Amino acid sequence: MRTPTLLMAASLGLVLASGAFASDRPDPGKLTNKCLDAAGKKFDVKNDYIKLQPLEAADSGYSIAGVANAGIDGEKKFTCEFDKKGKLANLVPEGK
């Protein structure tokens, strides 16, 4: 009787520990939405006119490169930079 109880306790501990590690990483979907919203405001375009590359890990956290089609103003390339917790740290326009 004692072995199944210990096994169940160990399993529960493993599940809780793995959940803690998984929660340390921000949700890629949330980062994508934050980047879309920030770029839309920055370049005054709807999210439909923004194309993003996949999320990439960086030394300081995460980054997403993208391009906003700003109509007559042309395409505007940019990078959204996030800290390790998923907070938008900066939106960096490319070029000018």
C-alpha positions as CSV (number, residue, x, y, z in Angstrom):
1,M,0.0,0.0,0.0
2,R,2.8,2.4,0.7
3,T,4.4,2.1,-2.7
4,P,1.4,3.3,-4.7
5,T,1.0,6.3,-2.4
6,L,4.7,7.2,-2.9
7,L,4.4,6.7,-6.6
8,M,1.3,9.0,-6.8
9,A,3.1,11.7,-4.7
10,A,6.1,11.5,-6.9
11,S,4.0,11.8,-10.0
12,L,2.1,14.7,-8.7
13,G,5.4,16.5,-7.8
14,L,6.7,15.9,-11.3
15,V,3.5,17.3,-12.9
16,L,3.6,20.4,-10.7
17,A,7.3,20.9,-11.4
18,S,6.9,20.6,-15.1
19,G,4.0,23.1,-14.9
20,A,6.2,25.6,-13.2
21,F,8.8,25.4,-16.0
22,A,6.2,25.7,-18.7
23,S,4.7,28.8,-17.2
24,D,8.1,30.5,-17.2
25,R,7.9,30.8,-21.0
26,P,5.5,33.4,-22.4
27,D,2.7,32.3,-24.7
28,P,3.9,32.8,-28.3
29,G,0.3,33.7,-29.4
30,K,0.2,36.5,-26.8
31,L,3.5,37.9,-27.9
32,T,2.3,37.9,-31.5
33,N,-0.8,39.8,-30.6
34,K,1.2,42.3,-28.6
35,C,3.5,42.9,-31.6
36,L,0.6,43.2,-34.0
37,D,-1.1,45.8,-31.8
38,A,2.1,47.8,-31.2
39,A,3.0,47.8,-35.0
40,G,-0.6,48.7,-35.9
41,K,-0.4,51.8,-33.6
42,K,3.1,52.7,-34.7
43,F,2.4,52.6,-38.4
44,D,-1.3,53.5,-38.3
45,V,-2.4,50.4,-40.1
46,K,-4.9,47.5,-39.4
47,N,-3.4,44.2,-38.2
48,D,-4.4,42.7,-41.5
49,Y,-1.7,44.8,-43.2
50,I,1.1,43.4,-41.0
51,K,3.1,40.2,-41.7
52,L,5.1,38.7,-38.9
53,Q,7.9,36.1,-38.9
54,P,8.0,33.4,-36.3
55,L,9.0,34.2,-32.7
56,E,12.7,33.8,-32.1
57,A,14.7,33.5,-28.9
58,A,17.2,36.3,-28.3
59,D,19.8,36.9,-25.6
60,S,17.6,39.4,-23.7
61,G,14.3,37.5,-24.3
62,Y,12.4,37.1,-27.6
63,S,12.0,39.0,-30.9
64,I,9.6,39.0,-33.8
65,A,10.5,40.6,-37.1
66,G,7.7,42.0,-39.3
67,V,6.6,44.2,-42.2
68,A,3.7,46.6,-42.2
69,N,2.2,47.7,-45.5
70,A,1.6,51.4,-44.9
71,G,0.0,52.1,-48.3
72,I,1.4,55.2,-49.9
73,D,4.2,55.3,-47.3
74,G,5.4,51.9,-48.5
75,E,6.5,48.9,-46.5
76,K,7.8,49.5,-43.0
77,K,10.1,46.8,-41.6
78,F,10.4,46.5,-37.8
79,T,11.3,44.2,-34.9
80,C,9.3,43.7,-31.7
81,E,11.6,43.0,-28.8
82,F,10.4,41.3,-25.6
83,D,12.0,40.6,-22.3
84,K,12.2,37.1,-20.9
85,K,8.8,37.4,-19.2
86,G,7.1,38.4,-22.4
87,K,6.8,42.2,-21.8
88,L,7.2,44.3,-25.0
89,A,10.4,46.1,-24.4
90,N,10.7,47.9,-27.7
91,L,9.4,48.2,-31.3
92,V,12.4,49.0,-33.5
93,P,11.7,50.3,-37.0
94,E,14.3,49.3,-39.6
95,G,16.2,52.1,-41.5
96,K,15.1,55.7,-41.0
